[in-house]
Amino acid sequence: QGRGIAPMRFAGALADDRIDPEQERPMSPAAAPPPSTRLPVMSLIAVSVLAACATPSADPSLSAASASQATATPAPSPTASASAPASVEDRAEAIFEDIAGEPDWPLEGFGSLWLLAPDSEEPSLLRVDPATNEIVASIVLPGSVCQGFTMSDDAVWACTTTGVVRIDPETNAITHEVAFEAGPAFGSLAFGSDSVWALGADGGALNQLVRIDPVAMTSTTIALGHGSSTLAYGFDAVWVTALQDGTVLRVDPATDEVTAFATGLPRPQVLSVGPDSLWVTLQRAEDVAPDEPTVVRIDPNDGAVVAEIPTGATPFHIWADTDAVWVCSRDLFLARIDPATNEVVETLTGPPSTCAVTVAFDSVWATAGNALKVYRFAP
């Protein structure tokens, strides 16, 4: 989509027929009835140049009352400036609006884009069809808080206040629950070495790594020896940030050995595993100097910091792939780092908000949770 073309905007008003986890128990796919889903009513601004995009068909299960809740506002005419950063609103090909629960942690899996809506009375996992930009399912999660999910080979796993649940992507139903002492972890699930990994607590302190067997539905714990923040899997290891200790930990899945892999970092927080590096955000003070590093690039072979990169704001989230590293923050919204030069080559302004970002289906997906928005645009 070129500049000056209004993006598709979708409203996130949802019908009331949610998937209720209490109705799915006992946790057995055979015993559970086919789940219902709460479907959004999507209002589309007519844009002739986007007519080739698929339009969701009418859903007879949606009531007239729920349809009337959907709203769409015209996209403002973009104003270009050679000296100022562009706006994500200008770049967006599709904008999801009024997504209840402050959408967060976008992630690809099973032909869909998944979003967590953690901050509603009933946290939900939202499933988006990337062909139509339609939210096709919303799965209510047990408990009052959820701040992480991941994909295994055959399931979606989401956190609860008492452990994790397994979701069958064929039915969008919760099939099993694995209990352990959970803590206030954010984005804290990963999959690798035939295991689901989560951060757990011991006496309320978030200092355990939990290994979940997705076949036996059991869990074991590994003491980290450090307070933990986030985790990721890659290069045949689990990586955990210890913000207070300035350390990135490496856990060997074959031996459960915990190693202080990269040390002396200023408050490392969020991890992303790229093709040849670990990318880690640094939690800085509110006022960040223009030349103050907020992202470090770490060699996964020896823990050496090979680049320190200033982005101009304290990051909330980071996503790395072959062509770019995307960093989002409240003040700047999005910065794109070129991994070939380790320099910021593009910035996009957006609403001041908590945020997260991923690349999937030939698009960048960025959430602005406090603004109840999700943006989709070409990289």
N, C-alpha and C positions, 0 to 999 in steps of 0.2 A: 504494500500500500504506500502511495506517495504522500508526501507532506501536503497538508491542505485538504485532505480527504477525511471526512468525519468517520470515526471508528464505529463499529457495531457496539451498542451498549445493551447489556442484559441486566434486568432487575432480578434480585434474588428472593422475591416473595415466594414462600413455600407453603404447600398444602399441609394439612395436619396429620396425614396418615404416615407417621414415622415408623421406622423399625425400632421396636422397643426391645432392649436386651432381656428384660424380664420375661417377655413372651417367647423368647428363643430357648429358654432353659427347660429341661436339661440340655446340656451342650452336645447334642447329637444331630448330625445332618439328616439322618434317616427319620428321626422322631420329630424334628422341627417342621412346621408347616411352611409353605412358600412364603417368604417375607414380603411385606408391603414396603413401598418406598415413598418418601415424601418428595414430590417432584416440584421444581421451581417453575413459575410462570415467567417466561422470558419475553420481554418486550424489545422489539428491534426497531431502531431508527432506520428508515428506508434510505439506503444509499445505493444508487444504481450501479456503481462500479463494483459493489460487493454482491451483486445478485447471484453470482455463481456459488456463493456459500450456501450450504444446506440450511433450510428453514425447518425448525422442529415441527412435527405434525401435532395437531391438536390432541390432547389427552383427555378422554372422556371422564377420567377419575377426578379431574380438577373442577372444583365448584366455581360458580360464577362469583361467589364472594371472594375466594382466593385469587381469582383472576383479576378482580378489581383492585387488589392490593399492589399489583405490579406497577412500577413507575419507570419512565424513561425520560431523561432530560436531553435536550439537544446538545451535541458536542460543540464547545466554543471554537470559533475560528482560530487556528493556530497563528501565532505571531513569531516569525523567525527573527533571530538575532545572531549575528556572526560572532559576537563577543561573549554572549551568555550561553550557559548550558541549555540544551533542548529540554522540553518537557516530556515526560513519559506519556502524557495525554496526547501529545502530537504524534508520538511514535506508535501508539497503540493501534492494533488492528481490531481488537475486541476488548471491551471493558465490562467486567461483571460488577454490578453495583448492589448495595444494600444486602450484602451477604451476612446474615445474622451469625453471631458468634465470633466475629473478628477472624476471618480466614487466615491461615498460616501454614507453613511447612509444605509447599507444593512438592509433589513427587510423582514420577511416572511409574506405571505398573499395569500389566494385563490390558494393554491397549487403551488405558485411560489416564487422565491426570487426576490425582487425588489431592484433596485439601483437608486440613484439619480446621474445624471450627470449635476452638477449645473454650471460649469465654462466654458461652451461654449457660443457662441453667442445666441444660442437658448437652454436654459436649458431643459433637457429631463428626463423622468422617464423610466428606462430600466426594462424589465421583463425577467427573466431568468427561463427556464425550468430546474428544478434540476435533472430531469431524464437524460437529454442529455447535460447539461451545455451549452445550446444554448440560446442566446438572441432572444426571439421570438417576442418582440414588443418594440418599442421606441416611447414614447408619448411626443410630444413637448409641453412644458408648456408656458402659456402666460407670458410676461414680460421678464426682463433681468436677474433676480436673483431669485433663489429658494434654500432654505437651510433646507427644512424639509418636511416630509410627514408621513402619518400614515394610519392605516386600521380601518374602522368601521365594523359593521356586514355585510354590503352589498356593500361597496365601498372603493375605495382608495381616500385619500384626500391629496392634495399637495398645498404648499404655492405658492403665486404669490406676486408681488410687491404691489398689491392692495387688498389682501385677500387670499382666498383659492379657489380651484376648486375641484369638485367631479368628479371622474373617475369611469365609470362602468367597473368592471373587466371582464364582459362577452364580451364586445365589445372593450375594451381599448380606449373608447371615452370619452372625457370631456362632461358631461351632464349639469352641473350647475356651477355657480360661486357665491360666497358670498363675498361681499366687506366689508372691514373695513380698518382702518389705520394700516398698517403693518410697521414693523421695521426691523432692521438688526439682526434677530434672527436666530440661528443655531439649526437644529434638533428640531424645536419648535412646533411640533404637537403631540397630543395624543388623545386617545379615551377612554371614560369611563362614567358611569352614563348617558348613552344614549345621550352623547354629544361629539362633536369634540372640542378639546381645542387648542388654539393657543396663542402665545404672541403677543400683539398689542402695539401700540404707542399712545402717547398723546402729540401732538406738537413735534414729533420727538423723544421723550424719550420713551424707551422701558419699560413701567411701568404698562401695562394693561394686564389682562388675558381676552381673548375673548372666549366666549362660543357660539358654533354654533349648532343650532338645525338642524340635518340632514334630518328631514322631512319637516319642514316649510322653510328651507333654509334661516334662519334669524340668526342674531348674537346679543349678548348683551355683555357688557364689565363690568369687575370687576376691580376697582382700587386696585393695589397691595401695593401702598405706598413705593415701593422700585424699583430700577432699576433691571431688570431681565436678566437672561442668558439663561437657558434652563428649560424645564418642563418634567414631566412624570406623569403617572396616576397609582395608585395602592393603596391597603388598603382603598378603598372607599374615596379617596381624590386625589386632584391635588397637585403636589409638584413642587415648583419653586425655582431655585437657584438665590440668590441675591449676585453676586460675590463681588461687592464693599462693601457691608454691612456685609459680612461674615455670611450669614444667609440662611437657608433653610426654605421656607415658606410653610405652609399647607393651602389649600383652601378647605373648606367644600362645596361640590356641593349642599347639601340640603339647606344651608343658605347663601352661598357666603361669609362666614366669612373667613377672612385672618388672620392667626396666624403666628408669628415668632416662628417656631417650634424648630429649632436647631440653636444656635447662637454661636458667637465667633470662627467661622471656618476661616482658612486662605484661602480666595478666592475660595469658592466652585463654581464648574463650571458645570460639566455634571452629570446627575442623571441616575441611573438605579434601577429599582424595582426588587428585588429578592424575593424568596419565603417567607422570614421572616425578611428582612432588606431593608433599603435604602443604596445604595452604591453611593458615591459621590466622584468625582475627585477634586483635589485641584490644582489650577494654581500656579505653582512655578516659580522661576527664571530659566534662561536657564541652569545654572549649579546647579544641584540638588545633595545634599550630599547623600551618600549611605544609611544613616539611617534616612533621612528626609521623613516624611509621605507624600504620594501623593494621597492616597485614604483613606477615612474614611467610617466606617460602622455605620449606625445610626439605633437605635431601633424605629420603626414606631409608637410605643405606647406612648413613652414619650420624644422622641428627644435626648436621651442619646447617646453619641458616645461610642460604645462598642469596637471599634478597630480602630487603626491608623496604616496604612500599607505602608511602603516604597517600591516603585517599581524601583527606580533608575533613573526615568525620569519623566518629566511633562507630564501627560496624555492628549490625545486628546479626547478619547472616552472610554466608559466602557459598558460591557454587563454582567449581572448577571443571572445565573440560579441555579438549584439545585446542580449541581456537580462542578461548577467552576465559577469564575468571571474572565473575560478576559479584560485586560486593554491594550490599544494601545497608542503609543507615537512616535514622530518623531525619537528620538535617539535610543530607545530600540526596537521599533516596537510592540512586544507583550509580555505580562507577564500574566501568569495564577496563580490566587490566589485560594488556597484551602479554601472554606468557613468553613470547619470543624476546621482549625487551624489558619485562617487569615494570612497565610504566602504565599509568592511567591514560587511556587514549580517548575515552568518552565518558561524559557524565550526563545524567538525566535527573531533572528535578521532579518532585512529586509531592504528595501530601505528607506533612510531618506525621510519621506513624511508625509503629513497629512493623517489621517487614521480613520477608524471606523470598528467595529466588531459586529457580531451577531452569534448566534447558531441556525441553522435550518436544517431540513432534515438530522439529524445525522451528521452534519458537522459544522465546524467553517468556517465562511466566513469573510475575512479581506480585506479591501480595502487599497490600497496605491495610493491615488489620484494623487499626483504629478508624480508618476511613471506610471500612466495610467494602473494600474494592480489591479486585484482582485484574491485573493488566496482562495482555498477551500481545507480543510484537515480534517481528523478525529480528534475528540477531544482527 
